[in-house]
Amino acid sequence: MQRLAALSGARNKRRMADSALSILVIDENRARAAIIEAGLREAGHEKVTLVHSMAGIARRIEEAAPEVIVIDLENPNRDMLEDMFQLSRAVRRPVAMFVDRSDSDSIAAAVEAGVSAYVVDGLRRERIKPILDIAVSRFNAFARLSRELQKVRDELEGRKVVDRAKRLLMKAKGIGEDEAYALLRRTAMNKNRKITEIAQSLVTAADLLGDGA
């Protein structure tokens, strides 16, 4: 019984978290926008804002500050799709895009632009909630992978800086690699800073002085 109660509580918390999402719906067709809004509210989403014009859309998004964006395009041309793809790249939020029809090039462009869910062949009310869930899930997974990739890149860059700083110390003081690293570490501890920060300061100073080590 306790386990069932815990599971029920967890589900309720997820529903509350889902319903707290602020969602911006972009659709020039008011009837279709109403369908999307009804589907979202039926699924428990209460913070839904509708936008019926693409004019000044960047400003509207900034004002609404949505956590998720739903874009519904009935029969978009290439220019309109490209505008929406650029918007998706810029907003850095989960974007679910509905189009009536598309081609392989447009689908590939949507993926490249970071559209979290690109749905072709119509819009049905019952599809909105699961598609929105997929969009958020994919966006979060992609964001997590991006953070991990950036962390690896930062670590690699940090190692390069530390290696160069060690070479500078070895050359300037006539010491070995282990001693150079120990000196960097000791200095970092004394100054309560990271080794990479101390190494970067040393490398920057060497660049200013024209030391090419």
Buried (B, 14 or more C-beta within 10 A) or exposed (E): EEEEEEEEEEEEEEEEEBBEBBBBBBBEBEEBBEBBBEBBBEBEBEBBBBBEEBEEBEEBBEEBEBBBBBBBBBEBEEEEBBBBBEBBEEBEBBBBBBBEEBEEEBBEBBEEBBBBBBBBEEBEEEEBBEBBBBBBEBBEEEBEEEEEEEEEEEEEEBEEBBBBBBBBBBEEEEBEEEBBBEBBEEBBEEEEEEBBEBBBBBBEEBEEEEBEE
